[in-house]
Amino acid sequence: MDTAERTNLVTRFTEEVVTESEIESLFEEGTPSAYIGYAPTGEMHIGHFTTMRKLADFLEAGIEVTVLVADLHAHLDDEKSPFELLDARSTYYRTAIEAMIEAAGANPDGIEFVRGTEYQLEAPYTLDLYRMLAETTLSRAQRAGSEVVRQSENPKLGGLVYTLMQSLDVAALDADIAYGGIDQRGIYMLSREILPGHGYQKPACVFAPLLSGLSGGKMSASEDESKVNLTDDDETIAEKIQGAYCPAGEVADNGVLEYLRYLVFPVLSQDNRSFLVERPEKYGGNLEYEAYEPLEEAFVSGELHPADLKPAAAAAIAEVVDPVRERLLDEPELLADAYPETHG
């Protein structure tokens, strides 16, 4: 696989790359490393799955991948995770992430998992953090983390320290590439700005899109009908997709199409499989798509109607989610320990 092919694997199905030329240079120089961090707060859902699926591309491109389960971050961000639940939620997140990566066609054994408490409590990390705290203004930290941590007129210090810690994690984990959702952009631009002044290289950045909610607009973790959960059964998934916002011919804010583009089609491509839409002969018969783009064109033109798309999308999404759900339900104590208020 040459540099162009590896770079395409890294950059496809993304929202933004900063910068593609830096990614190419990393491949020319040797074997690059990448990291993504997740604070173990609420239960993981399909939005996490689309982001995790991208790691299969990284592995195929020959990148060394680290997943940070950012336990301290989960508490620093307005105590979204109580301190006494950090261990249980970190265990659940690791298991869920491994299941998602495997369902995406990659081997989770090829990924290194690290918890924040394994290195964030001692030097040199702490000394670097103190230096960054001394030189970073409140407004700069707030601006960088505005899409990630909870904001208020009287913010807690934890949310501001969170931002600097995430910027520093890139260097502490020796990552050439920082990967995350597009909401992380402000933090990783801060990394590119301040790390060189502390003797570290600025990271290249790869940003995944944030999915629209099934009810339209932004996906909400607190709104069950807005997303597919990793433990939803096939019937529940079918009901959610059937009731989803998916107006004929419209692509904007269409979560059904986004699920297909960023999760289903990439997974199908791993096995050289196509996406089948079954419909009666009197309506033109079955449709088959090898890639997402022709499907979107057919949807916009009116050739593919939402009433035909939705059942096919629900079946394909359920097929992708099923092995993750089975893994989690095989170990019910994971959810019971991590979320005793809802699963205990």
C-alpha angles and dihedrals in degrees: 000000000000129000094265093053093047092047091051090054090053097045103040120105091016135128097220140350123205097222130348091192090056090053090052091050091051091055091048091052097050139274111349126206129222135190139193124190128208125187107217100234121123127010115291119250142179092290088064089045094059090051094046092048088066089067088071087063091050092052093047089051090056097252121151105237130204124186114202115206094204101207097165091049090056090061097038093058097080091303093287086163118039111236092242091058098050095096094049094045092047090054092049092048093051092050093047092048092049090051093049093049091049092048088052090060100259133112112250089202086075091065127081115222120206132178120217093234089061092073111000096080100063144045139318088028095050094048092050090049093051090051091051091048089054094054103036121087123224092242092052092050092046092049093049094051099036094113095042114039126048112270129211140155089258104035123193116244091239093071092051094048088047090064094052093044091054090049090051094045089073091063096036091056092044092236121170091191127042111205129190146113119308088255087071092061097101092053095048092046085056088052091054089049103047108026096073089059088060096050098266131118118251110248128238109237134220118190127197120210122254111239124238117243120257088240091054130267123043119351112254120209090204095052109078096197090053094071147020112253122217090241097048113122123228094265093051091048090050091051093049094048092045090055095041127121103261111141116189113271095001121120102173115100089358105146093183092061092043092053088054095045100046103030117014101044095044090051092046090050090060088068097032090246128150132223113250125205111192118207136154120275090241088065094047102281130254123341125210128195128193093189139019100247096067089048091054091048090052091048094050092047092051095245089115114049124204090239089062097037098052100061091046092047092048092051093048094046091048090051091054095044097043098083091048092050091048092051092051095043090049086064103041092167089071093068094034092056095040097045108022092162092065106019104026 
